[in-house]
Amino acid sequence: MTNFEIITTYLKHGIPVSVKIANGEHQTLSPTKDKDGRYRASGWCSSLEETKQRMGKCRGYINLEESCKDWTDITPFHLDFEPYPIGMKVKVIKTGTFDEIEFVYPSGYVIKNSTQLQSHTELMPNFEEEEEKVIEMTLTQIEEKLNIKGLKIIK
């Protein structure tokens, strides 16, 4: 695979990449693009750590295919983030539902009322107020619903 193919594969999947050139300088590429499809670059720095600090701060966007031919040491990395704590209300992005974090694992989260493991990128903090759903039913309607489930009200 070419440098371009390797780098774009990482970036398309949301993984930032650090690269190095012959003179020893480093640059970090962010998986965000501008309106023309160019990836965000940190600018050339003397160390990998410096490029991570400057990621998105300078240089702007680059035409990756033209620039990456002589790059070496292609190093993907994950950004550090603070995990959601147990009990935090979150919104599941795919479904738009809200619930609390019940378990935290190195690979993701389990929210209440679900057995599915959710990744960090599938959740977002909940800053919205949930609307309370009020369902009005007559006593007869309630008894019918309970009967369907094999339950009944003892009076």
N, C-alpha and C positions, 0 to 999 in steps of 0.2 A: 504494500500500500504506500501511497505517496504521503508526504507530510500533510498536505492539504486534506486528504481523505481521513487520516488519523485524527487530526485536530478537529475537523468539522464533525466527525462522529461523536467525539466527546462533547463539543459545544452544543450540538443538536439535542443532546440528552441532559442539558443543564449543568454540565461539569466544567468548571473553569480549567484553563490549561496554562502552564508556564512553559516558556521556551527560552532557549539560549542561542546566542550567535557566536561566531568564531572569536571575537574579541573578549568574550566572557560576560557580556551584558545579558540581562534577563528582561523578559517582558511577559506580562500576564494578560491573557485574553478572557474576557467575560462572555458568558453565553447570551448576552443581550445584543440585539441588532438595531441598527437605525432603519429609517424608511427605505433605504437603498439595499438592505440586506447585508451590510458590512458589520463585522463584530467589533465590540468595544475593546480597546487596548489600553494598557497602563502607561505606555511609553517605556523606553529602555532605561534600566536601572542597574546599579552595580550588584544587587543581591536579589534573590528570590523573595525574601521577606519584604524588602522595600517595594517590589512590584505589587505584592498583595495589598500593602497599605495604600498604594496609589491607584489600585484598580478602579476604574471609572472616574478618576479625578483629572487625568490629563490625556493628552495626545488625541483623544477622540476615537474615531472609527477607522478601520483599515480594510483595504481590499486584500483579504486573506490569501486568495489563490496566487496573486502576484508576489506577495511578500514572503511566503513561508518556505520557499525552495531550499535555502541554505541554513535553515534553523536546525538546531540539534537539541538534544536533551528535552524532548517533549514530555512534560510531567503533568498529568492530571491531578487535581486535588479537590477535596470537598471543603466548603466553607464551614467554619465553626459556628454553631448556633446554640442558644440555650433551649433545652427541651421544654415542652409544655409540662407543668407539674400535674400530679394526680389531683383530680377535683376541679381543674380549670375548665370553664365552659368554652367549647370550641364549635366552629361551624365546619361541617364536612362539605367541601367545595363541590364535589360531584352532585350530591343530593340536595344541598341547601338546608340540611337538617342541623339542629343544634343538640349537643349533649355534652356530658362531662367526660374527661379523661379518667378511665378506671384503672388501667395498667400501663406502665411505661417499660418498653423493652429496648435493647440496643437497635433493633431493626424497625421499630415503630411503636404505635400506640393501639390500645383497645379502648374504645369508648363504651359507655354504658349502653345497654340494650343492643349490643352487637358482639359478634364473635370474630368479626373480620379485622385483620391487622391493617391499620392505616399508616401510611408513611407521613413524615413531617410535612411534605409538600402537598398532601391531600387535605390538610387541616389549616384553619386560620383562627386566630383569636376571635372570640365573639364580643363585639362591641355594640351589637344591636339588641334591643329589647325584644324578647320573644313575645309574640301575641298569644294571649291565653285563649284557648279554644273553648268556647262554651257550647255545649250540645244540649239542646232542650228536647226532652222526651217525656211522654206521658208514662204513668206507672204501667199501663198495659204494654207499651212499647218496650220498656225495660224488662218486664216479665217475659216477653217473647224472645228478646235477645238472650236472656239467661237460659230459657228453655232450650234454645238451639245448642247451647254449650253444656246442656245436661244439668243445669243448676236451677234452683227455684227459691223464691223468697218465702221464708216461714214467718207467718204473721202471728 
